[in-house]
Amino acid sequence: PPNKVEVYLGAATEAPTAMQSQQDNANTMSTVRSALRSLGIADKDMETSSFRIFPVWNYKIQPYSIVGYKTTHTLKVTSLDTNQAGRIIDAAVGTGANMINSVGFGVTSPIQEQMKSQALKEAALNAKAKAQTIADGLGVALGKVTQASEQSSFTPVYRTFGVAEGAGASAAAPTEISAGDIQVSASVTVVYEIS
């Protein structure tokens, strides 16, 4: 089961000037960060994953013109409490976040390595059993291993979400996010001598 959640969330603000858009966004994100800190999220677990300021164009009337500026700021929020995903979203949206890009569940590196090692061990045992079955069918004996290679993969669970701009706190039920399962797979290719 997962032991880590990553929530990508943020705010988009629009104003007549780039400076005002950026300042509005900074104020919103400061409030969002404070709310996340109140949940026990450390500053080191709130990383900026993207930050942009860009013009908003009016394409309805020619010549096209800039009608304002938009600032987007996205944080990657990490928690080792997977049950906290919904609370992170609720706290962020309740304090001004209007972008929830995705929620991902995974495992920390040591656990991931243990899972990969276990999958490789099982794949190697499976390869040996299949090789033995083939050797038995051919009436030969398995010798020593002359070559072995492996390939493993780890698939965390990600879900994509969206929150409409201007969304705010409501008295609705708390957001519930379920972790799901993580998939680890491994394949082993083994070459044996036969006799």
Salt bridges, closest charged atoms under 4 A:
GLU6 OE2 - LYS4 NZ 3.69
GLU6 OE2 - LYS76 NZ 3.84
ASP43 OD1 - ARG37 NE 2.63
ASP45 OD1 - LYS44 NZ 3.37
ASP81 OD2 - ARG87 NH2 3.45
GLU165 OE2 - LYS70 NZ 2.88
